[in-house]
Amino acid sequence: MLRVGAIVIVTTVLSVPLGVLAQDDFADEFGDDFGGASSGSENAGSAGNTDPRDAGGTSEDDWEAGWEDDQEAEALEEDLASAQSEAQSELTSEEEEGNLVRSNAGDDGVVPADDDPWDRAIRAQSMLLGSTGGFRVEGAEGGPVGSFRYHFGLDFFAKGDYVAGGDSHSRIGGVLSVAGRIHRLLELWGSIRSYATSNTTGRPNLYLVMGDVRAGAKVFHSVLPWLAIGGELEAWLPTSADLGVEGGALGVSIDALATADLRELDDPLPIIGRAAFGYRFDNSETFLHGFEAARYAALPDPAVPARDESRHLATAFERTALSANRTDFFDIRLGVEVPLRVGEDFFIQPLLEWTWAVPVNRQGYSCLEVPSDPTEEGCLDVEGVGSMPMDLTIGVRVLPPVSGFSAYLGVDIGLTGTSLESSVRELAMNEPYNVFFGVQYNFDTRPDPEAEIIVREVPVEVEVQEPGPPRGRIFGRVVDGDGGTVGRATVYFPASPWSAIVAEEGRFVTYGFEPGTVVEMQVVADEHDPGMCSGIIPGGEPTAADDAPAAADDDAEREGGAGLTPAVQAPVAPGANQDGEDGEDGADQDAADGDASAYDIEVECVVYRHSLVEIEETEVRILEQILFAFDSDEILEESFGLMGQIAASVRDNPQLTRIEIQGHTDNQGLADHNSDLSQRRADSVKAWLVENGVGEERLTAMGYGSTEPIASNDTDENRSRNRRVQFVIRERSD
């Protein structure tokens, strides 16, 4: 009863200042703040993560309310003045360039924040057991109002020679938690943790904790833009599959919290510091009373009084498996977190924390010290600091660019109370290490805040230029010797410094030139010889093209080419719209919307394909192979161009009166099959040439199979060379 009374008294004492801090908001705004926003703002982006969508003030009386209103008004005026100054500075520089833009804005004109307060708040992370903060250190902070965090984590530990010599000890556990900020000053959270602990020396050797339940409430408030303070009240009920639920084991802790977010300094640093100090009323020793009493009663020769007996007491394994302690604790927890942006909406946040649970109030327990027996555990008043659980926690959080999702990994390193030599009857043993990892999902029930769009019109003086003299352009088309369009050609102006123009689909439009200008152009296209063409802009005396505006790239690469190719030149009807009329690389197009003028002309520039056929003394030599379908005499379409050049060369050289078309194969397969395939391919080539104008009397076809290789058949490359068609000159006329 005395302990229950103490809990009630301390809870009441803590509630008084917290109630004073929040009384107006809880009375007047709780309902509004739970589901929506009200008017006003307070320290958005401060260490307390005050939601910039939220509203309402915090006051104790009229004076405090008035003072805070004045502070908010002054802060708002300062923010507006600062924003206006920055905007004016940006607009001034824009005026100097003669542009009216929305500085630093996206396509919709919204100025994006590098890391605004709401973004920071929605990234708030839960502790391992639920409350917002680090891994083990609570923070005076929270997510946006109306947001919730769902967390799942696992942890494990294994070691030999832990609670007894030669033992094998292990533990694995998991936790589920949910936390939500239901008011700008209040966060509620709850969690359930289950774990199993086994030890080969235990009787039983396995303890299951099916669900330690925790729940808590936290209030916090920003006292400076970078500093927030708060308090937390937590209750937990331990359970056991073996011992069930013991209501008397209910524990309560009360903590004072502080968070320093150095990102809010004038010279910001990516550091968050946290500190928590609290008192923990630990009643978990209630679990031990029942079975210790039963064991004592079963002893054949119990010592009297019971405090002089130790054989019935819970072992180190049992206390550790049940997390049972016979003392309260004063908790000291310090931590630092470093949020590092490593990419767009991608953060890595290392953490370092130190915690020390100082045992106080042994709850009337009288520890039996047996110094002469090394198998007996010690007592807290004798072992001292070395038995008090102290830990160092190292870990990292990863917040990928996936909305609301995060993961973490860390390890607790036990500094004291981690061995049987330092264990005491009053405390569960501290683990030498504990590896933990998990995931979290943040969900906001309210929409993201929308950035305010500020548009200012600034008068800009624009110099109106008088219209210049009329200019004409060349609407060009690149064709081959057969009149077909040649794509991906580049048009250069070799006598002038102007940039080249790309005729992507064989058509191009040049810069504008004054009437009478003679424009010479060099055309370069893949698989074709360079060609030259020219055009004269009508309406004046012919002059060299030296007055057209220079393009952006004055150093464009020039290529030499063949002599001037006669160009087909014709005027363009005024108002006509040409295909492919948009010149590139800054080409000056004077006609509005691409419409032709009376000074425009059309020009065709002719380029000829590289020759793939050479007439030699004994052979019509081809520079590429004729391609056939696999194991077939069907000539593939990609060889039609080559076949056309062969036909043209034979037609243009009538002195070649008899040409033998020879088919050859490699040595793969049966000889008879190869001989037949080579004959059919030679016949197919002959038929193609006859259909394309070569006299049949000038051609014979002969298949040689694999009998006349030009390379050894030992590699794929050589076998490919042997699969060929040759044109051997058998007779010539004088």
Secondary structure by P-SEA (a helix, b strand, c coil): caaaaaaaaaaaaaaaaaaaaccccccccccccccccccccccccccccccccbbbbbbccaaaaaaaaaaaaaaaaaaaaaaaaaaaaaaaaaaaacccccccccccccccccccaaaaaaacccccccccccccccccccccccbbbbbbbccccccccccccccccccccccccccccccccbbbbcbbbbbbbbbccccccccccccccccbbbbbbbccccbbbbbbbbbbbbbbcccccccccbbbbbbcccccccccccccccbbbbbbbbcccccccccaaaaaaaaaaacccccccccccccccccaaaaaaacccccccbbbbbbbbbbbbccccbbbbbbbbbbbbccccccbbbbbbcccccccccccccccccccccbbbbbccccccccccccccbbbbbccccccccccccccccccbbbbbbbbbbbbcccccccbbbbbbbbbbbbbbccccbbbbbbbbbbccccccccbbbbbbccccbbbbbccccccccccccccbbbbbbbbbccccbbbbbccccccccccccccccccccccbbbbbccccccccccccccccccccccccccccccccccccccbbbbbbbbbccccccccccccccccccccccccccccccaaaaaaaaaaaaaacccccbbbbbbbbcccccaaaaaaaaaaaaaaaaaaaaaaccccccbbbbbbcccccccccccaaaaaaacbbbbbbccccc
